[in-house]
Amino acid sequence: MRRNVIETVLGGVVLAVAAVFLAFAYKSADLRKVQGYDITANFNSITGLQSGADVRISGVKVGTVTGLTLDPSTYQAVVHLSVDNSVKLPKDTAAVIASESLLGGKFLSLEPGGDPDAIKPNGKIEFTQSTPGLEQLLGQVIFSLQSMSKSGDQASGQQGQAPGQAPAQPPKL
């Protein structure tokens, strides 16, 4: 009987410690939903961005992505976001989809401009930039490496000759 009481108390302690860790993780992850004014931004591609993602300025969370839709006339992705009321975004603010890490998710990074006029509630961010996909980046790297090797081949074929001089002909036998 005494052993059952010890096991029960120990189980309760483990559950209490787990609850403390869960509360700490929730608080430190900053998962709160930001209440503020709604604005939109149109993108050509929002691959990896999800509803509920952070909206950040200089790495500080100032909002939340509240929805993703498709504009039927332009076929662009429309990102709906809520920005904290204390943040007044200039009209020339740019929105960029950024990666948290190589394996992590995406977030929306806002880069405020210098316009004295602010975006009004239910307004729109005009300047947007989608991040290229991994396939596009790999393609650019391969293309760059091919271009470098071709220019290296041309440069090595013209070594040892004076400027304006025709390439040396191999001797005839």
Secondary structure, 3 states (H helix, E strand, C coil): CHHHHHHHHHHHHHHHHHHHHHHHHHHHCCCCCCCEEEEEEEECCCCCCCCCCEEEECCEEEEEEEEEEECCCCCCEEEEEEEECCCCCECCCEEEEEECCCCCCEEEEEECCCCCCECCCCEEECEEECCCCHHHHHHHHHHHHHHHHHHHHHHHHCCCCCCCCCCCCCCCC
